[in-house]
Amino acid sequence: MTIKRAFAVLLGVSLLTGLSARAGEITYHRFPSEVLGREYPYTLYLPEGYRESNLAYPVLYLLHGSFGSERDWVERGRLRQTADRLIREGILPPMVIVMPGSESWWIDGHNEAARTAFLEELMPHVEATWQVVPQREWRAIAGLSAGGFGTLNFILERPELFAAAAALSPASYHPLPPSHSSAWRHPAFLDAQGNFDAELWRRRNYTAHLDGYLEAEQVVPLYLSAGKSDTYHAVHHARLVRQALRPHQPELVSFEEYNGGHTWRVWRASLPSALSWISRFVHYPVPMETLAVDAAMQVQEQGREPMQGPR
């Protein structure tokens, strides 16, 4: 039985009845990164019942902002409380949420190859280590500010990887960042002389991926939000993104404005809407046996040994 067929079966049974999601678990992890030349840190949210279940879950990669860390969404964004509540209310499917740490703006910049490390190391590590379904329909991405910048870049460059996305106050400024943006002093964009590399910004901003995305068959449903008094004019720049994508996916790009600026008050307020949006497009958990059968079929088709499963 394929994963998609198993999901259809799950719609008719109460497989998740025993997983009353009252409180998720927060854990902290690291693994060696050859790309970065150091350990790659990430914070993990596991839904209630994860360790007792025999399920493979959808996964959300949730990115922090400029000069932030893998702990921000838990310590400042109320991620655990919000996810617990939405799962308990049946709005959000039980899911694994990965909050990675980056010293860049999620790009291959002057200081480190954060994009390469995310795509080629973090995602494979997570999907080989934890009980998540390693397929597009079970995978989403979101982020705030510079994390929103990274989110837009990832989905426009690699739409085949993500079923849905959310960018909160995305720092995807076009053509260049505002003069007071931290991008001007961030090591990701500073050349060997310590000067802001405007050409690198243009090559790494979402506009560099836009034409290719608009020509692709796959569409990534996108939620956008920003504060009305955002000092970096995130409302304006989010509207530019929506304007560019609306002809391509008229019903699959959403934008909300909130009272407030470029602050955690706005990001905490918009997180429930972002997660609710993502929940519309990602699939629910499936039995681990389904993954094993699916992996065995792939091995048979490709004539190779199966990879070690998640724990």
N, C-alpha and C positions, 0 to 999 in steps of 0.2 A: 504494500500500500504506500503510495507517495505521501509526502508531507501535506500537500494541498487537499488530497482526498481525506486524510486523517482529520484535517481541520474541519472539513464539512461534516464529518461524523460527530466531531465534538460539539457542533452546534445543537445537536439533538440529544445530548446527554449532559448530566450535571457533574461533569468530571471535576470541576473546581469547588464543589460544595464544601469539602472539608478544609479548604484553604481560606478561612475567614481572616482576611488581611487586616489585622488590627495594628501591627507595628512591623515595619520592615527593619532590616539589619544593615548597619553601616560598617564597612570594613575598609582597611587601608592596605595597599599592595604596591610592590615594585617588581620589576623584572629587568634583566640586563638588556640594554639596547646597543647593538653594534652601530647603528646609524648615528646615534647621539654620542656614543662613547661614554655613557654613564647609565645609571639606572633610570628607568621610565616609571614615574609614580602615577598611581590612579586610585581614586576613591570609588567604592562600589556600594550600590544600594541593591540589596536582595529582598524581594517581597516576602511577606510572611508565608511560611510553609515551604519555602524554596528547598531547604535541606532535607525535609521529610518527603517531598514530592518526587515523583519519577517523571517530571515534565521538563521539556526544553522551552525556554521563554523567549519572547521578543526582547530586543536589546535597544536601548537608547544611549547614544553617545552625547554627553552634555558638556559643552565647552565653556571655560571661564574667559574672563576678559583680559585686557592688557595689564601686565605685571601682576596677574592674579595667580591662583594656585588651584590644585586639585581639591582643596578643602573648601573653597569659597561657596559652592552651591549648598553644602551641608551647613556650614557655620554661619552664612549670611543670607542664603536664599531660601531657607526653610524647605529644602527639597524633600527631606524625609517626611515631614508633617503633611506636605501637599500631596505627595505620591500616596502615602498611607490613606489619606482621606478619599482621594479620587478612586483608588482601588476598592476601598471599603464600600463606596457608593455605587460601584459598578460602572463608573465613567471611564476608568482607565483599566486595561487588562493588566493582570499581574505581570510585571516586567523587570528585567535587570537593567539598572541605570549605571553607566560607566562615566565617571567624571575624571578625565585625564588631566595631568599637569603639563604645561608647555612653557618654555622660556622664549618662545617666538610668538608670532601672530598666526600660528597654525599654517605657516608657509615654509618653503625652503628659502630661508633668508640668509643674511650675512652672518648670523650667529650660530644657526643650526638648521638642519633639514627636518623641520617639524612635520611638514606635510608627508614626506616619505616615511618618517618614523610612524606616523599615525596610520597610514594606509598599509604599509608593508610589515609593521611589527606589532603595533597595539591591537589592531583589529584581529589579525590572525591569532595573537596570543589570547585575547579574550574568548574568541570563538572556539579555541582548542582547550581552554582551561575551565570555562564555566558552562552551565547548562543553558545555552542560548542556541537558537536556530540560525545557522550560518547562511541564510538566504535573504534576499532583498525584502521580501514581504514581511519579514520579522525584524527589520533593521531600520532605525530612524536616527536622526542627528539634530541637535539644537545647540544654541549658544547665545551668549549676551555680548554686546559690544564687539570687541575683537574676536570673541567666539562666534558672534553672528557673522562677522567678516569671513571667518573660517568656514562656517556652515554653508554660506552661499557659494564659496569657492568649491567646496567638496561636492555639493549636489549638482552644480552646473558643469563641473569637470567630469564627475563620475555618477551620473544619474542612475546607472544600472545597479548601484550599491544600496540606495536608500528608498524606502517606501514613502517617507514623509519627512518634513523638516520644519523647524521653527527658528527664526532669527529675531532676537529681542534687542531693540536699539542697535541694529547692526552698524558697525563702524566701516561700512562699505562706501566710503566717500568718493565721489567722482566730480572732477577729475583728480583732485588731490585732497588730503585731509585738511580740516580747519587748522589754522596756525597754532592753536592751543591744544591740539590733539597730542596724546602721548606717542603717537606713531612717529612724530618728528624726532623723538629722543630715544626711541626703542632700538636696542641692538639689532633687531631683525632687519631694520631698514637703514642702518648706518654703515657706510662703506669704510674702507681701511683708514681714511682720513677723518672719520667721525662725522661725515656729512650725510644728510638725508638723501637717499637714492630714489629720486622721483621716477626714474625709468623702471626700477625694480617694483615700485608701487604700482605702476600702470600694468606691468606684466603679471603681477600677482593679484590684482583686484578682480572682482567678479566680471567686469566688462571684458576681460581677456578671454573668458570662457563662454560668454553669452551667445555668440554666433553658433558655436558648435552645439550648445545645448538646444538652441531653437531648431537646429536641423536634425536633432536626434528623435527617435521614436518614443523613448521613455520620458515621462513627465513626473516630476517630484512635487507633490502637493506642498505648498509653502505657507506658513503662518508668519506674518510680520507684525511687530508692535514697536511703539516708541512713545516717549513722554512728550507732552505738548510743549513743555518749556525746556526741552533738551538743549543744552548749550552748544552741542555739536551739530544741531539741526538734523537730528536723526529722523524726524518725521519727513522732512524733505527728501532725504536720501532713500528712506524706505519707500516713499511714493515713487521715486525713480525706478526702483527695482520692480515694484508692482506694475508700473506703466510698461516696463520692458517685457514683463512676463504675461500680462493679462491677455493680449491677443493670442498667445500660444496656449494658455490654460485658464480661460476666463472664470471657471468655477473652482479652480484649484490654486488660487492665490488670495489670501485673506490679510487684511490690515486693520489693526485696532490702535487707537490713540488712548493714552492714559494721562491723568493729571500727574504732573511731576516732571523731573528732569532726567539726567543720565545717572540714575541712582538705583540702589537696591530696592527702594520703595516701589519703583515702577516695575522692576524685574520680578519681585515677589508677587506683585499684583497681576502681572500678565502670565506668570508660570502656569496657573491652572488652565487658562485658555489655550496656552501652547500645548500642554499635555493632552487636553481634551481634543484638540485638532489632530494631534498625532494618533490618538486612539482610534480615529475614524478610518485609518488606513493600514495600521499594522495588524497582523493576525494574532490570534490568541495562542497560549501555550499548547504544545502537542506532546504526546507521550514520547519518552526517550527511545522506546522501541522503534518508533517511526523513523527516527534519525538513523538508527542502526540499520534498519532495512534499506533506507534510502542510500546510506553510505555503501552498503554491500552491493547494491545495484550499480552504483557509480564505479566501484572497483571492478565489477564484472565487465562493465562497458569499456573501461579504460585500461584494464589489465595491469593494475597496480595495487600495492598493499594499502589497506585503510589506515588513516591517521588515528592516533590515540584520541579517545573521546573525552568529552568534558567531565568535570568532577562536580 
